[in-house]
Amino acid sequence: MDFTQRYPRLAEIFGIDLRTLALFRVALGTVLFCNLLLAFGDLSAFWTDAGVMPRSWLLQFDAPQRLSVYLVGGQAWFVATLMAAQTVLALMFALGWRTRLASILSFVLWASLLNRNPVVLIGGDLLMACLLFWAMFLPLGARYSVDAATAENPPPTRNLHVSWASLGLLLQVMSVYFFSAILKSGHEWVPDYTAVYYALSLDRHVLPLGRLLNEFLPLTRLLSAYVWWLELLGPILIFSPVFLRPLRFGLMLAFMLMHVGFLLCLELGHFPYVSLSSLTVFCGGWVWDRLGERHARRHPVAPRIYYDRDCGFCLKSCRLLQQFLVLPRADIAPAQDTPRARTLMEANYSWVVIDADEQAYLKWPAFAILVKHSPLLGWLWPLLRVPALGRPGNAVYDFVARHRGAFGRLTAWLLPSRGVRWETGRVGQTLAAVFVLLVLVWNLHTIGMPPQRSYAALTPLFRTLRIDQLWNMFAPFPLKEDGWLIVPGRLADGSEIDVLHPERGAPSYDKPALYSQDHGNIRWLTYRGRLWERQFAEQRLYYGKYLCRTWNADKLDGEARNRRLMTFKMIYALEMTPPPGTPAKVEQQVLWRHECFPDETKGQVP
């Protein structure tokens, strides 16, 4: 008798349903994939030696434990190659294609990317690293995946997965909130409940809806109480053995609602999306069972799918459709074993799908009827059955059918049938058990509990793995030091220009209408905000060099030389957030003066 049978209540508390793990895999992999695609836009600026952080600066000023594959080369082609490979791995992770390998390499490369430029990181980056760490130990590909469709050995039949890794992932997700609540020790949280007011007063983060909500002080007090008490009590109650199912489901929705609020009111980059992905692990198996029962009532008889036995590619395609259309009850069988299906297949050179009413469908209509039965994509069926799509859909099918030999060879290479080890062995779970304890000890360190000697011992390992987490978002209270960066420059022809926004002409020192959206993305917003911080003062020189290089790169000859950038200043308009009802004051601070010519490296702190 295994743990699940011996202790069913504990198994339900600390286990994760395999269908839930599939949802988590798709959600997290999609966020990772999109984030990497966006990173290509700033590849040169943030990740190469030609950008704001050459490797020489990183090796000189950052912690020596920050190991990174991205430090091997600083050229754009090298970084682009690594990032392209990382993007492909993220897609493989989301699809569940060689899931274990994709999980391990995605974690290694993501940690490497974070270690390459720590100045542009946000909380979502560290949370992503922690989630990918635990993903390496879990059977994420056991449901609704390419692996499940192509494996020679079937996935586990039992839906509930219980292991040290499942416990570690559940604790990791809730640690974000519990330790954040402990660190939110300022009176702005409790008892004043003004923290949300201060957070929504930060121009570097606030969005229009957040600015509107901040006009209603009683509402911001209520939201402050909601956030703090949910973060403190939610992580405890979500593991309660009493009323486990309704309590866990309700708390999961409450946390998700909080992140939707963040998403609508504050510019926090991908942090809310990563957090929403992480919270899916608390979706219990009973939810999937209820949805399955409801779907079975609507479609009491599942469709039957018939393929050509002599076509391995055809069988593989049917299994992939079964997985990704979420049709576990659909039967897949060779058409040669059923006279009606064989006759239809040979007469029309097509696969055959027979619905509950015994109606047979071929080619494109066969695909459309499968979509109708899909609990995930069934809403697309009215669109797919439009007559105008029938001819092009059949044409696509005929093209694939005519070239199924070539497609078969391609899929045999890309998606070979192979044995899959769905769960990690004893060594993997022992390692997961050790890290459950170590991560807990590390998080206790962040709130000052265990002796500092153990913190010093753990630091090299955790920094190398990039799971050195500190959940201090808006802690001990939201920043009250706000502001915006202004970079006025002088060109070779004597004119003044706004270096950050040259399309605006002369620089303006007024507060931007919506500063949080003035930078293109969260990484530039984070980077420019940190230039004001003294610990990143060394970065001002490198940012100055970068601005000179990028501005003057195409202004070396002819009349364009008159538009060369000669000198500029970095000015930070510091604005202290006052208590409610008090006007704010702005103080301009010159952070840096820079000369591009004759010597780009000249610059000084005023």
Buried (B, 14 or more C-beta within 10 A) or exposed (E): EEEBEEBEEEBBBBBBBBBBBBBBBBBBBBBBBBBBEBBBEBBBBBBBBBBBBBBEBBEEEBEEBBBBBBBEBBEBEBBBEBBEEBBBBBBBBBBBBBBBEBBBBBBBBBBBBBBBBBBBBBBBBBBBBBBBBBBBBBBBBBBBBBBBBBBEEEBEEBBBBBBBBBBBBBBBBBBBBBBBBBBBEBEBBBEBBBBBBBBBBBBBBBBEBBBEBBEEBEEBBEBBBBBBEBBBBBBEBBBEEEEBEEBBBBBBEBBBEBBEBBBEBBBBBBBBBBBBBBBBBBBBBBBBEEEBEEBEEEBEEBBBBBBBBEBBBBBBBBBBBBBBBBBBBBEBBBBBEBEEBBEBBEEEEBBBBBBEEEEBBBBBBBBBBBBBBBBEBBEEBEEBBEEEBBEEBBEEBBEBBEEBEEBBEEBEEEBEBEEBEBBBEEEBBEBBBEBBEBBBBBBBBBBEEBEEEBBEEBBEBBBBBBBBBBBBBBBBBBBBEBBBBBBBBBBBEEEEBBBBBBEEEEBEEEBBEEBBBBBEBBBBBBBBBBBBEEEBBEBBBBBBBBBBBBBBEEBEEEEEEEBBBBBBBBBBBBBBBEEEEEEEEBEEEEBBBBBBEEEBEBBEEE
